[in-house]
Amino acid sequence: MKQFRKVIAAAIVYSVILAAPVSAQKTSKLTDPEIASAAVVANQGDIGFAKIAKQKSKNADVLKFAETMATDHQSVIDQAVALVTKLKVTPKDNAFSRKLTSDAAKTRKMLQSKSAKTFDKAYIDNEVAYHKGVIAAVENVLIPQASNQELKSLLQNVVPTLKAHLEHAQMVQKMFSKK
Amino acid sequence: MISFFILKWRGIIFTYLFLSFFLFGCTRPEDNAINEPGKNPSAIDSEKSGPELHTIEISEMKFHPDQINVHKGDTVIWKNNDIVAHCITEENTKAWTSSKVPAGASWKMVVNTSANYFCAIHQVMKGKITVE
């Protein structure tokens, strides 16, 4: 049940971050359980990408970045799970979180297919794009649509972390462009 | 009988005078210090004060303040009020590091030289200490 909640929460996070701009126009307002689910799914997605990076990369900067992503996003999931447990909210799967999950699966497949030579750039390019999407979704969809103040605060607290991740990814990306 | 009471009263008076003198003598130096010309209690306190404690808060993926001036021997404490773990590491030669400071924890050190520092986990987070 706990694992299920974590997966749902991660799915919610990533769904909200990535799919929100599109979904918001097509669907009705997300409920707090749906937002929680998207948030968790979104975080789980980046942990999945980091896991692949740790298996395939030999670049010290990429490995360090991947380790930070795995640790930080797990920390966010832990806090999201603690909050939904406290609020007695069960994260609810929804179209948004399902889209995040399917997109993450496609990205994992793409990363797995990369050769040792091309993997690092593909991973970092995806991290830049992914964090841009997640930041937009959290700021424009999840935060405005969250009803519970504690859930809203948690999402607001996550934004600076996501922005630092994006800046860090762009820094590593620049190193690859110079090579 | 009478001489016994006289001797007893002499002892009591002598003891009273001795204690009065002793207690009076103990209080005078404080009075002198407080009333010393050109000085006041706060001035004396500042002269006696040693190294200072400076606090830097880590929140929203930044050091607050990110630049700080200290005196040699002062202590700086970093309080991690963020939602993720951070570290505080000297940037140029990695001369010193806090290692991982979990969310909600603190780390402090005595500063003797100026330094640029950063969070080695989130390398975009930077700070500077200047020893005056």
Interface residues (C-beta under 8 A of the other chain):
Chain A: T68 T71 D72 S75 V76 Q79 N157 V158 P160 T161 K163 A164 H165 E167 H168 M171
Chain B: E60 M61 K62 D82 I83 V84 A85 A103 I121 H122 Q123 V124 M125
